Amino acid sequence: MRPGQIIVLATPVFFLLIGIEFFVGRLRARRGTGQDTYRLPDTLNSIGLGMLSQISAAITGLLRIGIYTAIWSAFALFRNDEFWMQWYGWVLALVFYDFCYYWLHRFGHESAVLWAAHVVHHQSQHYNLSTALRQTSSGVLLGWIFYLPMALAGVPPLVFGAVALIDLLYQFWVHTEQVGKLGWFDRWFCSPSNHRVHHAVNDRYIDRNYGGVLIVWDRLFGSFKEEDEPCVYGTRSPLQSWDPVWANAEVYWSLARDTWRTRRWSDKLRIWVKPPGWRPADVAAADPKPPFDISQVRRYEPRASRGAQVFAAMQFVALLGGATAFLWYSDTLPFTSSLVWLVALTAGLWATGAVLQGRLSVIEVLFIDAAALATASGALGIAGLHFVFKPLALVILIAFALVRARSTNMPGRFALLLTAGLVASLAGDVLLMWPQFFVPGLVCFLLAHVAYIALFVSGVGLFPLRRALAATLAIGVPMYAFLWWGGLPSGLRVPVGIYVVVIACMAAQALGRAAVFSDASARRVAVGACLFMLSDALLATNRFVSPLPVASLWVLASYYAAQWLIAANVRSRSI
């Protein structure tokens, strides 16, 4: 049985135990003998990060196993597969793995670049079984290094993979507040009490109890601390978000930003290898951070309406179904197919977090869902789905634009131009699904860009930033020459030339508008217009010059991002 299938079969057990823990906590809270440790947004975020981790592992997992196998094949010092396949070999391999895991885990708290990956597991301010599923998507980048001693010792890849799974599955049950201290068991093994200490930010608990299965490593190497006061969970720099992408990227971004700002080259390196929180003197002086005060810790619980929570739960169930289907077949899928589904499911998880934060409306999430399915089906050649979801995405976006126009009292002419641009784009989308209708589709998008130019003229005049027009034409003209020499049919040279000029003018007008208004909304619209240029350049390159790998993924992803940025952010000066 393949690893992805094992995870799928274990998932119902995980959810059954989560359900039992939830009801036990709710019952204890009512009786006054305990507390309910679950909140819907946090739980969805934790499980969603676990899904994202498993989906990305289907792509990157071969890196760890591949490197391990290569090292084992070439450099193993003691090759004796028969020994490792005996019961005592399996036990020794599990203990060996747990020892390596201890040091990976410890360095994950003592080196910033490793903490950047591991931090995901600690971000939840609640402690329950769903927290166990909250895993990183980037740990594979460096984590494999710590297991190379097993390869050098001759542990076969099959045994290594099996004990790694056992070690991981064991750690699920220790993430609970519903199990107290366990006496002698706590002295030898990682237990709920021991691991609660590890997740706490209390001064006396910070960076303690790293063991995966055995806690004896912590006792041997001086990192053990017994639970003796209530735990406060999370990180000392709270995530404050339900965004799964940002959860994986936040520390990397912080390290990269400090690396850019510090002057000394030695500090640019030390930022990544020093303990988390270390900052060069010049950066700390320019941007000081207050010391951690546990009394100031507040749980991140933004308000979400009952309807938004119900919708997010339904969306999550659908995404879970998609992730389950993907994982069942992931080990047999080509890399490009796995990449496409990773992008589509990530978009859905991101949108789920955004609706719980109030950053997106339900109708915007529906658009993102439809756009993700249209992109995935186009990239994978699933014609039936593509013919449904490609036009549906624009239909939903048109509905969103109409609702937004009404709710913001958008001027009639302004709303009409926005709607006209989206309707013309919808017509172009439909026509471009048939190759014989390429020219009519091109005309529809030409009309859409003309509508957008008229839209962006409102309040600023035509081309208020002439150098923006010069820049977009400086990009468009070489692109047109590239298409010409790459094989653009002679009958399309004039219409494509006109199209290049019009879309360059549209992008220039959006950039000029952003320069005049100088606000976040106008800048987002300008980014959308530039993404429109990029999408069309990719489409034309793929069609007329040379096929691009998974072209529909890049073309449609940038196209839908462009349309959404424009429809969600464009506004007249009077709004």
Disulfide bonds with the S-S distance in Angstrom:
none
